[in-house]
Amino acid sequence: MVLLSRHVAACLVGTKANTCPPGFVVHGESCYYVASPSSASTWNNSRIFCQKRGADLAVIKSEDENQFASHLLRSTSGVLRDGWIGLYRKADNKFYWLDDRPAEGNYQKWNDGEPNNGGSNEDCAHLRGNDTSGKWNDLSCLKSYPVAICQWPI
């Protein structure tokens, strides 16, 4: 209920900058937050981290949004860290966004040869921090070196 009240109050103010929770950065119709490198964690724990802030892992729908998230990841983390995004493999062996949109047929920015499952249950996706073009890679959801890229819709 507090989240709803904050959102309603922000709408009454009328500026997007006022709708972002503290520490989040506005872009388009969302606010974004990159966890500090010390909070790197598994995909599930990163998702919980975002949810505790009223957000979720980023659901990327366009090249503009992907480039923004990529730049924010590189400029916020201080080191070249990878960042978890809200894209994961379901039982049908296809990737889906957290909003249940399939990756196939929608915006995608996989690194060459990805997703490849790497022979090790690579069922979660991350934005590569060392890639200025914002490419994605599939990775085991249990890896703990990516940081969370959180998104809070306005």
C-alpha positions in Angstrom: 0.0 0.0 0.0 2.9 2.4 0.7 4.2 1.8 -2.8 0.8 2.7 -4.3 0.5 5.8 -2.1 4.0 6.9 -3.2 3.1 6.3 -6.9 -0.2 8.2 -6.6 1.5 11.1 -4.8 4.2 11.2 -7.4 1.6 11.4 -10.2 0.0 14.4 -8.5 3.3 16.3 -8.5 3.4 15.7 -12.3 7.1 15.3 -13.0 8.8 12.0 -13.8 11.8 12.9 -11.7 9.6 13.0 -8.6 8.2 9.5 -9.3 11.5 7.6 -8.8 12.3 6.2 -5.4 15.6 7.5 -3.9 18.7 6.2 -5.7 16.8 5.4 -8.9 17.4 7.2 -12.2 14.5 8.0 -14.6 14.6 7.0 -18.2 11.5 6.8 -20.4 8.6 5.3 -18.5 10.7 3.7 -15.8 13.2 4.3 -13.0 16.3 2.2 -12.8 18.7 1.2 -10.1 22.0 -0.7 -10.2 23.0 -2.6 -7.1 26.5 -1.8 -5.7 29.1 -4.4 -6.6 29.2 -5.6 -3.0 25.6 -6.8 -3.4 26.2 -9.1 -6.4 24.2 -12.2 -6.0 22.3 -15.0 -7.8 19.5 -14.1 -10.2 16.8 -15.0 -7.6 18.5 -13.1 -4.8 18.9 -10.1 -7.2 15.3 -10.3 -8.0 14.4 -10.3 -4.3 16.7 -7.3 -3.8 14.8 -5.3 -6.5 11.4 -6.4 -5.2 12.3 -5.2 -1.7 12.7 -1.8 -3.3 9.3 -1.9 -5.0 10.9 -2.8 -8.3 11.9 -5.9 -10.3 14.8 -7.0 -12.6 14.8 -4.9 -15.7 12.5 -5.9 -18.6 14.2 -4.4 -21.7 11.9 -3.6 -24.6 14.0 -1.5 -27.0 17.5 -0.6 -28.1 17.2 2.8 -26.4 16.3 1.2 -23.1 19.1 -1.4 -23.5 21.7 1.2 -24.2 20.6 3.2 -21.2 20.7 0.2 -18.9 24.1 -0.8 -20.3 25.5 2.8 -19.7 24.0 2.9 -16.2 25.5 -0.5 -15.4 29.0 0.6 -16.5 28.8 4.0 -14.8 27.2 2.9 -11.6 29.1 -0.3 -10.7 32.5 1.4 -10.8 34.0 -1.7 -12.3 33.0 -3.7 -15.3 30.3 -5.9 -13.7 27.6 -7.8 -15.4 24.0 -7.1 -14.5 21.1 -9.5 -14.1 18.1 -8.6 -16.2 14.5 -10.0 -16.0 14.9 -12.6 -18.7 14.9 -16.4 -17.9 14.4 -19.8 -19.5 11.2 -21.6 -18.9 10.5 -25.4 -19.0 9.8 -25.1 -22.8 13.5 -24.2 -23.2 12.7 -20.7 -24.4 13.5 -17.3 -22.8 10.8 -15.1 -21.3 10.7 -11.7 -19.7 9.3 -11.4 -16.2 6.1 -9.9 -17.8 5.7 -13.2 -19.6 6.6 -11.9 -23.0 8.7 -14.4 -25.0 12.1 -13.1 -26.0 11.5 -14.5 -29.4 9.6 -12.1 -31.6 10.5 -9.1 -29.3 13.6 -7.0 -28.8 16.7 -9.1 -28.2 20.4 -8.2 -28.0 22.2 -11.6 -27.5 25.9 -11.8 -27.8 27.1 -13.8 -30.8 26.3 -17.5 -30.4 24.0 -16.8 -27.4 21.9 -18.1 -25.8 23.9 -21.3 -25.9 23.1 -22.9 -22.5 26.8 -23.5 -22.1 26.1 -27.1 -21.0 25.5 -25.9 -17.4 21.8 -24.9 -17.1 22.3 -21.3 -18.2 18.7 -20.3 -17.6 19.1 -16.7 -16.7 20.3 -13.7 -18.7 22.6 -10.8 -17.9 23.8 -7.7 -19.6 27.5 -7.8 -20.2 29.2 -5.0 -18.3 32.4 -5.1 -20.4 30.5 -4.8 -23.7 29.7 -1.2 -24.7 27.2 -2.4 -27.2 25.0 -3.9 -24.5 25.0 -7.5 -25.5 23.4 -10.2 -23.4 24.5 -13.7 -22.3 22.8 -16.7 -20.7 24.4 -17.8 -17.5 23.6 -20.2 -14.6 21.1 -18.5 -12.3 23.3 -19.5 -9.4 26.3 -17.4 -10.4 26.8 -14.7 -7.9 29.0 -12.1 -9.7 26.4 -10.1 -11.6 24.7 -7.2 -9.9 21.0 -6.4 -10.1 19.6 -4.0 -12.6 16.3 -3.0 -11.1 13.4 -1.3 -12.9 10.5 0.5 -11.3 7.7 1.5 -13.8 6.4 5.0 -13.6 
